[in-house]
Amino acid sequence: MKQTRGFVVAMAVTTLLTGASDVQARGTVPSDAEAPVVFTGGATVRCGDTITEHTRLTRDLYCPSSAPFALQVVGEGIVLDLGGHTVRRTGPENFESQGIALQNNSMVRNGTIQGFGRGIIVPYGSDATNVRLHKLALLDNTAGVYNQNFANFLITECRVSGNDIGLSSEFDASIGSFDVRSSVFSGNRIALFADYHDIDVLDSTFTSNGRAFYCWQGLIRIRSSTIAWNDAVGTIPNDGDGPRFCAEIRFENTLIANNAAFAQATLPVWQPYKLSMIDSLVVHNGTGLQAGPLTVYIDGNTFHDNASGLTLSDREGLFPVPLTGIVRGNQFLANDGDGLRVQPPSTPTVIDNLALNNTGFGIYAPTAFDGGGNVARNNTAGNCVGIVCARH
């Protein structure tokens, strides 16, 4: 790797931060998470209680893992405020243990939930369709947040750390969405797991996770966020003739830096139906990005000082078709390997890209459509194959 990563990462962070306010203004609404309510319960709450009124805890709760749940919330619009306290599992680990079970549309805020099989859960048969989680620390659970039914979650200013999976759902038995804002995910084996769920992330940070995401069935969009120092950015498998597919992985104005790899070694190629990457910075990662989607929209990104740049290939399948889409206005700079490689017979349109100082080819795209305006120079293996590149 070239010894420029400190400057580039600093520049990347500055660029993202200076552009963040406009993006956030477009993508958010004023928060009502701290709206005042009249708390009529809290002082006498015990493990195993059912909360039926606005409640603020006045002390920590240490709840046995053998109980059905630590607390249960029943009642439309109930606010459970943990008051800065912790609800913690005691006793042996139990995958089935539940921290806070939500039976109706409600909010949980301001505290810590630690050590359960499912930290926050919408269980089977719940009437909850819209749940709000705010300023929670979800620590050391098997799943930090778990949807077992049909619910949409709005998650704001939370810390999700040390869990096996941060956000997850019941296998083949639930649908819904996770809308994540201004949250931090660290030290999880997998931060986000999409299985018949859509996940939308804004202004959040993923560090020191095994993987930031696993997109099995659904859609993941990550905007104005940072994905850095993880073992891998994510996994997007190809279920072959099975029912599952990742409809789209989409990055906008996001920093992807210093990750050991883009994908786990056993599934090195991302295979969503669509890969979109817009105005993002990909810096000093231990592998390049290998993707085999049906279509791409790659516009305005910088790939700098990675083990390799961007490699595109056809999505595997019984009747594979050539990859199509747009690769436009990107910079491929000083990567160890090719800047941009398009594997035959893929046919994206390559327009207005810049490839400089890569140790492989600048742009290797023998079957791509040449949209013109591409520039390449000082690439070790050669500047361009398959398209015409200017040198200035």
C-alpha positions in Angstrom: 0.0 0.0 0.0 1.1 3.5 -0.6 2.0 5.6 2.4 -0.7 8.2 1.8 -3.6 6.8 3.7 -3.5 9.2 6.7 -3.9 12.2 4.5 -6.5 10.6 2.3 -8.7 9.4 5.2 -8.5 12.8 6.9 -9.5 14.4 3.6 -12.3 11.9 3.2 -13.7 12.6 6.7 -13.5 16.3 6.1 -15.4 16.0 2.8 -18.1 13.9 4.3 -18.6 16.1 7.3 -18.7 19.3 5.3 -21.4 17.8 3.2 -23.4 16.1 5.9 -25.7 18.9 7.0 -27.5 19.1 3.6 -27.9 15.4 3.4 -29.2 15.1 6.9 -31.6 17.9 6.3 -33.1 16.2 3.3 -33.3 12.7 4.9 -34.6 13.4 8.4 -37.6 14.9 10.2 -37.6 16.7 13.6 -37.2 14.2 16.4 -40.0 13.6 18.8 -38.0 11.1 20.8 -37.6 13.4 23.8 -41.2 14.6 23.8 -42.4 15.1 27.4 -44.9 12.6 28.8 -46.3 12.2 32.3 -44.7 9.2 33.9 -47.1 7.5 36.3 -45.0 4.4 37.0 -41.4 3.4 37.6 -40.5 3.3 41.3 -42.0 -0.1 41.9 -41.1 -1.9 38.7 -39.7 -5.4 39.1 -38.4 -8.0 36.7 -41.2 -9.7 34.9 -43.6 -6.8 35.1 -45.9 -5.8 32.3 -45.8 -2.0 31.6 -49.2 -0.5 30.7 -48.5 3.2 31.4 -45.8 5.7 30.7 -43.0 4.5 33.0 -39.5 5.8 34.0 -37.2 3.4 35.8 -35.5 4.7 39.0 -33.0 1.9 39.4 -31.2 -0.9 37.6 -32.9 -4.2 37.1 -31.1 -7.6 37.2 -33.4 -10.2 35.7 -33.0 -14.0 35.5 -32.5 -15.5 32.1 -35.1 -18.2 32.9 -37.9 -15.6 33.0 -40.1 -15.2 29.8 -39.0 -11.5 29.6 -37.4 -8.9 31.8 -40.1 -6.3 31.0 -43.1 -6.4 28.7 -44.8 -3.3 27.2 -48.5 -3.5 26.5 -50.5 -0.5 25.4 -50.6 1.8 22.4 -48.1 4.7 22.5 -46.5 3.7 25.8 -43.1 5.3 26.6 -40.7 3.2 28.6 -37.9 5.5 29.7 -35.1 3.6 31.4 -33.9 6.8 33.1 -30.3 6.0 32.3 -30.5 2.7 34.1 -29.6 -0.8 32.9 -31.8 -3.9 32.4 -29.3 -6.8 32.7 -29.6 -10.5 32.4 -28.4 -12.6 35.3 -27.7 -16.3 35.4 -26.6 -18.5 32.5 -26.8 -17.5 28.9 -30.2 -18.3 27.3 -30.8 -17.7 23.6 -34.5 -17.5 24.3 -34.3 -14.9 27.0 -35.9 -11.6 26.3 -35.0 -8.2 27.6 -37.9 -5.9 26.7 -40.8 -7.4 24.7 -43.1 -4.9 22.8 -46.7 -5.9 22.2 -47.9 -2.6 20.8 -46.6 0.5 19.1 -44.4 2.0 21.7 -41.1 3.7 22.5 -38.1 2.6 24.6 -35.4 5.1 25.4 -32.5 6.3 27.6 -30.8 3.3 29.0 -29.0 0.0 28.6 -30.2 -3.5 27.8 -27.5 -6.1 28.3 -26.9 -9.8 28.0 -30.2 -11.3 26.7 -30.9 -13.6 23.9 -33.0 -10.8 22.3 -32.4 -7.4 23.8 -35.5 -5.7 22.3 -38.1 -8.0 20.7 -41.4 -7.7 18.9 -42.6 -11.2 19.6 -45.0 -13.5 17.7 -48.6 -12.3 17.9 -47.6 -8.7 18.8 -49.8 -5.9 17.6 -46.7 -3.6 17.2 -46.2 -2.3 13.7 -44.1 0.8 14.4 -41.5 0.9 17.2 -39.2 3.7 18.3 -35.9 3.0 20.0 -33.9 6.1 21.2 -30.6 6.6 23.0 -30.3 3.0 24.0 -27.1 0.9 24.5 -27.8 -2.6 23.3 -24.9 -4.6 24.7 -23.7 -8.2 24.6 -27.0 -9.8 23.5 -27.4 -12.6 21.0 -29.5 -10.1 19.0 -29.6 -6.5 20.0 -33.0 -5.9 18.3 -35.1 -8.8 17.0 -38.3 -8.7 14.9 -40.2 -11.9 15.3 -43.4 -10.6 13.7 -44.3 -7.7 11.3 -42.8 -4.4 12.6 -41.0 -1.4 11.4 -38.3 0.0 13.7 -37.0 3.6 13.9 -33.7 3.5 15.8 -32.0 6.8 16.7 -28.8 7.7 18.6 -28.3 4.1 19.8 -25.1 2.2 20.5 -25.2 -1.4 19.4 -22.1 -3.2 20.7 -20.8 -6.7 21.5 -23.9 -8.5 20.1 -23.7 -11.6 17.9 -26.1 -9.8 15.5 -27.1 -6.1 16.1 -30.4 -6.0 14.2 -32.0 -9.3 13.2 -35.3 -11.1 12.6 -37.0 -14.5 12.8 -35.8 -16.8 10.0 -38.4 -17.0 7.3 -41.2 -15.8 9.6 -41.1 -12.0 9.8 -41.1 -9.0 7.6 -40.5 -5.3 8.3 -37.8 -2.6 8.2 -35.1 -1.1 10.3 -34.7 2.7 9.9 -31.4 3.7 11.6 -30.3 7.2 12.3 -27.1 8.6 14.1 -26.2 5.3 15.7 -22.9 3.4 16.4 -22.3 -0.3 15.7 -19.1 -1.8 17.1 -17.8 -5.2 18.1 -20.8 -7.2 16.7 -20.2 -10.4 14.8 -22.7 -9.0 12.2 -24.1 -5.5 12.7 -27.1 -5.6 10.3 -28.8 -8.8 9.0 -31.4 -8.3 6.2 -33.8 -11.3 5.8 -37.1 -10.2 4.3 -36.3 -6.8 5.7 -35.3 -3.4 4.3 -32.6 -1.5 6.2 -32.0 2.3 5.7 -29.0 3.8 7.5 -28.2 7.5 7.8 -25.3 9.3 9.6 -24.1 6.2 11.5 -20.8 4.5 12.2 -19.7 0.8 11.9 -16.3 -0.1 13.4 -14.6 -3.2 14.7 -17.4 -5.5 13.6 -17.0 -8.9 12.0 -19.2 -7.7 9.2 -21.1 -4.5 8.9 -24.0 -6.2 7.1 -25.3 -9.4 5.7 -27.9 -8.8 2.9 -29.7 -12.1 2.3 -33.2 -11.0 1.3 -34.1 -7.3 1.2 -32.5 -4.0 0.5 -29.8 -2.1 2.4 -29.1 1.6 1.9 -26.3 3.4 3.8 -26.0 7.1 3.5 -23.6 9.7 5.0 -22.0 7.0 7.2 -18.6 5.5 8.0 -17.7 1.9 7.7 -14.1 1.5 9.0 -11.8 -1.0 10.7 -14.1 -4.0 10.3 -13.0 -7.5 9.5 -15.2 -7.3 6.4 -17.7 -4.7 5.0 -20.4 -7.2 4.2 -21.7 -10.4 2.7 -24.1 -10.7 -0.2 -24.6 -14.3 -1.2 -26.2 -15.7 -4.3 -29.0 -18.2 -3.3 -28.9 -19.7 -6.8 -32.4 -21.0 -7.7 -33.6 -20.4 -4.1 -36.1 -17.7 -3.1 -33.7 -15.2 -1.5 -31.9 -12.3 -3.2 -30.5 -9.0 -2.1 -32.4 -6.5 -4.2 -29.9 -3.7 -3.8 -26.9 -2.6 -1.8 -26.6 1.2 -2.0 -24.0 3.6 -0.6 -24.3 7.3 -0.8 -21.7 9.8 0.5 -20.2 7.1 2.7 -16.6 6.5 3.8 -15.4 2.9 3.5 -11.9 2.8 4.9 -9.3 0.5 6.6 -11.4 -2.6 6.5 -9.5 -5.9 6.4 -11.7 -7.0 3.4 -14.8 -6.1 1.5 -16.2 -9.6 1.9 -15.5 -12.8 3.9 -13.0 -15.1 2.2 -15.5 -17.9 1.6 -17.9 -15.5 -0.3 -15.6 -12.9 -1.8 -18.0 -11.6 -4.5 -21.0 -9.5 -3.7 -24.0 -10.7 -5.8 -27.0 -8.4 -5.3 -29.4 -7.7 -8.1 -28.2 -4.1 -8.1 -25.1 -2.4 -6.7 -25.3 1.4 -6.3 -22.5 3.6 -5.1 -22.7 7.4 -5.3 -20.2 10.0 -4.1 -18.4 7.7 -1.7 -14.8 7.3 -0.6 -13.2 3.8 -0.6 -9.8 4.1 1.0 -7.1 1.7 2.2 -9.1 -1.5 2.4 -7.3 -4.9 2.5 -9.1 -6.2 -0.6 -10.7 -4.6 -3.6 -14.5 -4.6 -4.2 -15.6 -7.6 -6.3 -19.2 -7.5 -7.3 -21.4 -9.6 -9.6 -24.8 -7.9 -9.7 -27.3 -7.8 -12.6 -26.9 -4.0 -12.9 -24.7 -1.2 -11.4 -24.9 2.5 -10.9 -21.4 3.6 -9.8 -21.1 7.4 -9.9 -18.7 10.0 -8.5 -16.7 7.7 -6.2 -13.0 7.6 -5.3 -11.1 4.3 -4.9 -7.7 5.1 -3.4 -4.9 3.0 -2.0 -6.8 -0.3 -1.7 -5.4 -3.8 -2.3 -7.3 -3.6 -5.6 -9.9 -1.3 -7.1 -13.3 -2.3 -8.4 -14.0 -5.6 -10.2 -17.3 -6.2 -11.9 -18.6 -9.5 -13.3 -21.9 -11.2 -14.3 -24.1 -12.5 -11.6 -24.0 -16.2 -11.4 -27.2 -18.1 -12.3 -28.8 -20.8 -14.4 -29.3 -18.4 -17.3 -26.7 -15.6 -16.6 -27.0 -12.3 -18.5 -24.3 -9.7 -19.0 -24.0 -7.1 -16.3 -25.3 -3.7 -17.4 -25.4 -0.2 -16.0 -23.3 3.0 -15.6 -19.8 3.4 -14.2 -19.3 7.2 -14.4 -17.1 9.9 -13.0 -15.1 7.8 -10.6 -11.4 8.1 -9.7 -9.3 5.0 -9.3 -6.0 6.1 -7.7 -2.9 4.2 -6.6 -4.6 0.9 -5.9 -2.5 -2.3 -5.7 -4.0 -4.0 -8.8 -6.3 -2.8 -11.4 -8.2 0.4 -10.9 -11.4 -0.8 -12.7 -11.7 -4.3 -14.1 -14.8 -5.4 -16.1 -14.7 -9.2 -16.6 -16.1 -10.4 -20.0 -18.9 -10.6 -21.0 -20.1 -7.8 -18.7 -21.3 -4.7 -20.6 -21.6 -1.6 -18.4 -21.1 1.8 -19.9 -17.9 3.4 -18.8 -17.8 7.2 -18.9 -15.6 10.0 -17.6 -13.5 7.9 -15.2 -9.9 8.7 -14.1 -7.3 6.0 -13.4 -3.9 7.0 -12.1 -0.9 5.2 -10.7 -2.5 1.8 -10.2 -0.1 -1.2 -10.1 -2.3 -3.2 -12.5 -4.3 -1.8 -15.4 -6.0 1.6 -15.1 -9.2 0.4 -16.8 -9.5 -3.1 -18.1 -12.9 -3.4 -19.8 -12.7 -5.4 -23.0 -16.5 -5.9 -23.4 -17.8 -2.7 -21.8 -19.4 0.1 -23.8 -17.1 3.1 -24.2 -19.0 6.2 -23.2 -16.0 8.4 -23.7 -14.2 10.9 -21.5 -12.0 8.3 -19.7 -8.5 9.3 -18.7 -5.7 7.0 -17.6 -1.9 7.3 -17.1 1.0 5.9 -15.1 -0.6 2.5 -14.5 2.0 -0.3 -14.3 0.3 -3.0 -16.4 -1.1 -0.6 -18.9 -3.6 2.2 -19.0 -6.8 1.0 -20.8 -8.0 -2.2 -22.5 -11.3 -2.3 -24.4 -11.9 1.5 -24.3 -10.1 4.6 -25.5 -8.5 6.6 -22.7 -6.8 10.0 -23.0 -3.7 10.7 -21.0 -4.8 14.1 -19.8 
